[in-house]
Amino acid sequence: MVASALPPAATLDVPVYVLHMLSATTHDGLSRRLLDNAQQSAAAALHRCHRALELDGAAHSYTATSGCRSPATAPPSSSSQPA
């Protein structure tokens, strides 16, 4: 599910890059369209990440709005296992 956020996140890079390359006085209409595109792409990416957290939270007893899982409930990381 988190992988579904990659296309809108990649789409977000294009208008932001073009905006940086454009002169501030050039193509006002284009700048507005690029900003709108960037806003829509960012919202889509964040929505998909939030939805992935909701689904994972339902499977692992936490909520997307509660923040990160505490260390006591988080799965062990590979770095905490003895070598």
C-alpha positions in Angstrom: 0.0 0.0 0.0 2.8 2.4 0.8 4.2 1.7 -2.7 1.1 3.2 -4.1 2.3 6.6 -2.8 5.4 6.5 -5.1 3.7 7.5 -8.4 2.2 10.7 -6.9 5.4 11.5 -5.1 7.3 11.1 -8.3 4.8 13.3 -10.1 5.4 15.9 -7.3 9.1 16.2 -8.2 8.4 17.4 -11.8 6.4 20.6 -11.1 8.6 21.5 -8.2 11.8 21.1 -10.3 10.2 23.1 -13.2 9.2 25.9 -10.8 12.7 26.2 -9.5 14.0 26.4 -13.1 11.5 29.0 -14.3 12.0 32.7 -13.8 9.7 34.2 -11.2 8.3 36.7 -13.9 7.8 34.1 -16.6 4.6 32.1 -17.3 2.3 33.0 -14.4 -0.4 30.7 -15.7 2.1 27.8 -15.9 3.4 28.5 -12.4 -0.2 28.3 -11.0 -0.9 25.0 -12.9 2.4 23.5 -11.6 1.6 24.5 -8.1 -1.8 23.0 -8.4 -0.3 19.8 -9.8 2.2 19.7 -6.9 -0.5 20.2 -4.3 -2.7 17.4 -5.8 0.3 15.0 -6.0 1.4 15.7 -2.5 -2.2 15.2 -1.1 -2.5 11.9 -3.0 0.8 10.6 -1.7 0.0 11.6 1.9 -3.5 10.1 1.7 -2.0 6.8 0.5 0.6 6.7 3.2 -2.1 7.5 5.8 -4.3 4.7 4.4 -1.4 2.3 4.6 -0.8 3.2 8.2 -4.5 2.7 8.9 -4.4 -0.8 7.4 -1.2 -1.8 9.2 -2.5 -0.4 12.4 -5.7 -2.5 12.1 -3.5 -5.5 11.7 -1.1 -4.7 14.5 -3.3 -2.9 17.1 -2.4 0.7 16.7 -4.0 3.7 15.0 -2.5 5.9 12.3 -3.2 9.0 14.4 -1.6 7.6 17.6 1.9 8.1 16.2 4.7 5.5 16.2 4.3 2.3 18.0 6.1 2.2 21.3 9.3 0.1 21.5 7.4 -2.5 23.6 4.9 -3.2 20.8 7.2 -2.6 17.9 8.7 -5.7 16.2 12.3 -6.3 17.0 14.8 -4.7 14.6 17.6 -6.6 13.0 20.1 -4.5 14.8 18.8 -5.5 18.3 19.4 -9.2 17.6 22.7 -10.7 18.7 25.2 -11.3 15.9 
